[in-house]
């Protein structure tokens, strides 16, 4: 049975969520500190997270999780009574999968969770390999395989997301706007130089691989395998 972590301080909402998701193993807690302990003990398929919690802000907690390799790919739904657009944009820009406003229909929550779990099962394998560079999605790590050694490439979260995007379709040209939407999030306003700077750092880090990131002037970037 797949495990779901619910972080919500309202007893009433906990009851509704657990009843809605009775076909899953729902671990419910009320505080971020308790959620940290649960994440250390169990592997969850989905995190359902309230924004306003007794010991902190759910969005900030999610941002911290995104910076940690073991949780960067954990699907996360925000569950809140707030309808402020700025909060939704903040959550989505960090990589949130869904945003459910209380009160909600139990059947809708169940359908959204089932749809996300189905997507989990059909997603590509954890390892994404192009040339001598392998990307490990669940560890947010890249390894370059050389003739006599394997080099671990230290990547920031944004560098990892850019590389993962480019490796999905080598030789495809990704416009800067597409890269911003996929890596930083839709609705985020950035200058092109921000993307260029991150790609420049990424190029240096993977320079010993046979994968090259080509700049397409005035357009964006593509990954090219050099044999």
Secondary structure, DSSP 8 states (H G I E B T S, - for coil): --EEEEE---HHHHHHHHHHTTTSEEEEESSHHHHHHHHHH---SEEEEESEETTEEHHHHHHHHHTSTTTTT-EEEEEES---HHHHHHHHHTT-SEEEESS--HHHHHHHHHHHHHHHHHS--SEEEETTEEEEGGGTEEEEE-SS-EEEE---HHHHHHHHHHHHTTT--EEHHHHHHHHT-TT----HHHHHHHHHHHHHHTTTSSEEEEEETTTEEEEEE--
